[in-house]
Every structure is written in C-alpha cells, then in structure tokens.
Amino acid sequence: MLLDIRDEKIREQRIEFQDDEPIAVDVVPSVKERREACKLILAYCWGTPVQSGHDELEKRVMELEQRLTKELGRPLQ
C-alpha cells in the first residue's frame, strides 16, 4: 500500500454529481500522504537516522573501512 501511495496509484473512485449527472472521480494520494509514505518506506528499509557525535562518526567510518579492507583483501586506495 505504501508503494502504491508513493507511485500515486488510484486508491478509489468516488461518484460526484455535476448537473445531476454522475461522474466517477479518481481519488489519488495527496502530497502529504505521499511524503509520509516515503518516510515510512525509508524507515523500514534503511532504518531511521541516529544522532551521533563527531567522534562516533569517525569510529563508524574507520570500522567500515576495516570491513571493506578485509572483504577486498587489500587496503583501500
């Protein structure tokens, strides 16, 4: 459902009357609904961002570099 909202798929059809004639109107997600759907998709797929200080960020970068070096079997250039 979140992907359908993100892609602006038609959610439902509503019948409105214009000059006493029934007209089918497509109901699509609003910009707010699309933005919230994107936030939820990112939160579930990537996780929410964490607050970290400068020292912690450097530590995480070093850990990632070490992992890559180990997986590649050579130092990063």
Secondary structure by P-SEA (a helix, b strand, c coil): caaaaaaccccbbbbbbcccbbbbbbbbbcaaaaaaaaaaaaaaacccbbbbcaaaaaaaaaaaaaaaaaaaccccc
